[in-house]
């Protein structure tokens, strides 16, 4: 799964001491954490005292991770890789739905987002500040296996990867999908005020019980998690960031991050440090944060501006911030190191 971050979360909560006071409903916020999806999952509920909800959420995350993980033996993605080029296999409705969503994001981004990036991800193997710098022939072979058009799908949940060696990796979208499913579970239990944090994938369920907005601090990509560059205030929204600092390793003095350019085989190299996408769907935020980061500032802005209900915050290497028009009243730059354009 994408963004293996424990302490250095993409977002910092700024909840103004909600734990120390009773809400307007007379219920104190309850919170629980668990290590899942290779990160720290944090759930805070503001309008219910039912502690059993937490275990229901953690069980649902476990269920989905076993289906959608590229590395879990027997997962849908593992079975697809094992059967690549051999024939169709039946997958879960969750997997088929995500494959269809990935294809749509790929089409909208002209292939900048591609869930068949698995061979490239496996080759670079970037994790825990370590990785592998591939040779040119290895890159050429991995690139020959990438192509979202070669994921063949049938309506009866039958899927096949066209060529042997192909691998699907949902690292750019699965956590967002799981976050949406957690929200669905919570609202189904009557929860109307909560914050879901899947290691930086933030979902705001409604607003605070008193009717005010949640305030979320957006991480400063330069400060390495020790500060934030601005505050986003809103209700019932999802936020996901992608950036060069999330996961990387250093080879011969040069840092190489985990967001891959599926055309060159190397990590994306452009003017961006970070992109935060905001919408009503965490899955949409997750996929498009990767896509627009790969596209760069100009094409990324154009893509988001053309989408209904999506907004974004772009941070460039020259310490400038660009935002889409729909969040001018919700986002405030607080760091003097950055200039809002």
NORRA-V898479 format. One record per run of one state. SS is the DSSP state (A for helix, B for strand, O for the rest). FROM is the first residue (numbers start at 1). TO is the last residue. If there is no record, write none. Layout:
BEGIN
ss=(SS/SS)
from=(FROM/FROM)
to=(TO/TO)
END
This chain:
BEGIN
ss=(O/B/O/A/O/B/O/B/O/A/O/A/O/B/O/A/O/A/O/B/O/B/O/A/O/A/B/O/B/O/A/O/B/O/B/O/B/O/B/O/B/O/B/O/B/O/B/O/B/O/B/O/A/O/A/O/B/O/B/O/A/O/B/O/B/O)
from=(1/11/14/18/21/30/37/39/46/52/69/76/83/89/91/93/109/118/125/127/128/130/131/136/144/148/151/154/158/162/174/189/194/199/201/206/214/220/228/235/238/244/248/252/254/258/260/261/267/268/272/280/282/296/297/306/311/317/320/324/325/328/331/334/339/341)
to=(10/13/17/20/29/36/38/45/51/68/75/82/88/90/92/108/117/124/126/127/129/130/135/143/147/150/153/157/161/173/188/193/198/200/205/213/219/227/234/237/243/247/251/253/257/259/260/266/267/271/279/281/295/296/305/310/316/319/323/324/327/330/333/338/340/341)
END
